[in-house]
């Protein structure tokens, strides 16, 4: 029988595939503006879950698990400089949502 954890893990893997394979063009800043989290947040949550399970994991290891490659490589291939409009929208969202 499939348990909830297996379903959640499958959904999480699909989310990562969607963000990293189908939509690498979606910038982290846009995710932050619209949803209040980004790939880096997912990596932080992943690292925190590892720590709660007693597993040592640093920031770069967690980011590689989320991005599917070293963060620096992903950033060089997919991350654009934030525009002034994105920065303004990010600041407005941050002030609205704390």
C-alpha positions, -999 to 999 in steps of 0.1 A, spaced: 0 0 0 13 35 -9 15 58 21 11 96 22 49 102 24 54 84 -9 27 105 -25 42 137 -11 77 127 -23 64 120 -58 46 154 -59 78 171 -46 99 154 -73 74 165 -99 75 201 -86 113 201 -89 112 186 -125 86 212 -135 107 241 -121 141 228 -133 133 211 -166 100 226 -179 103 261 -165 139 270 -158 130 304 -173 109 313 -142 132 333 -121 135 329 -84 126 365 -78 93 360 -97 85 330 -76 92 351 -45 70 379 -57 41 357 -66 43 327 -42 65 339 -13 91 311 -19 116 301 -45 140 272 -53 164 285 -26 136 284 0 130 248 -10 167 241 -5 166 257 29 135 236 39 152 205 25 183 212 46 162 218 77 144 185 71 178 168 68 189 183 101 157 172 118 164 137 106 200 139 120 217 143 86 244 168 81 239 188 49 253 222 40 236 249 19 254 240 -13 245 203 -9 208 212 -4 208 235 -33 223 209 -56 196 185 -44 169 210 -54 184 224 -86 197 190 -98 232 205 -104 256 228 -85 239 261 -78 266 281 -95 261 261 -127 223 266 -126 227 303 -119 251 308 -148 228 289 -172 194 302 -161 194 332 -138 191 366 -152 199 399 -135 168 412 -117 152 441 -134 143 473 -116 107 463 -120 113 429 -104 132 444 -75 104 470 -69 77 442 -70 98 421 -47 101 449 -22 64 456 -24 56 419 -19 80 417 10 63 447 27 28 433 22 37 398 34 64 404 59 
